Amino acid sequence: MNREARVGDALLADQAYARLIELLRSGELRSSQFVSMPELVEVLDLPLAATREAVKRADARGLVDILPKRGVLVMGAGPETTRDCLDLRALLDSEGARRLVRTGAELDLEALRATHLALIEDAERAMTPDLPRRAIVTDLSLHDALGACLGNPLARDAYNVNRDRIAVIQNTRPFLPDRIVPAMREHLVIIEALARRDAEAAVSAIELHYRETLRWWGVLL
């Protein structure tokens, strides 16, 4: 195989993986769902070789399990997995907060505060069908910002993979209407601590948010 062909195959594998992640994030592929390889090739609309490479990458990252000669099984979203994924996010969020404060890096906290307050205001006014999806986007805006503050490409990669796992979990445990306002208020406490450059207060608020999320999802610590 010449170099151009290898590069082309690698690009197709990257495209297949990106499409697979989108299916997992959107909920089109759900937790514990079995998908045969022919079905996956069809839905990704890419060659079998590229699909196989994407599946291998997803398997290595704990997003799916390969069932030889059958297909793939999307990761489960049971209590233990949920707890482990949220615990890892809290650890990475906490370190991101510490590094943000220590380095004095810039983060648009005003924009984060504004979007959280707007969501709270809308949720308190009336619960509309779009609010749970907006809540997920707003929720991720803070967690993604803290992940970006890690400043280490390996740590950021670990954050991004865990983010995809949590997306699968969230599709089985959507934002309950009664959880939206408390969750956003917990985020605001984190944001205010970051604005004061108080790392320990931010870490404490992150830990509280972690515990409360588990409680709302019915998962014991």
Buried (B, 14 or more C-beta within 10 A) or exposed (E): EEEEEEEEBEEBBBBBBEBBBEBBBEBEBBBEBEBEBEEBBEBBEBBEEBBBBBBBBBBEBBBBBBEEEEBBBBBBBEEEBBBEBBBBBBBBBBBBBBBBBEEEEEBEBEEBBEBBBEBBEBBEEEEEEEBBEBBBEBBBBBBBBBBBBBEEEEBBEBBBBBBBBBBBBBBBBEBEEEBBBBBBEBBBBBBBBBBEEBBEBBBBBBBBBBBBBBEBBEBEE
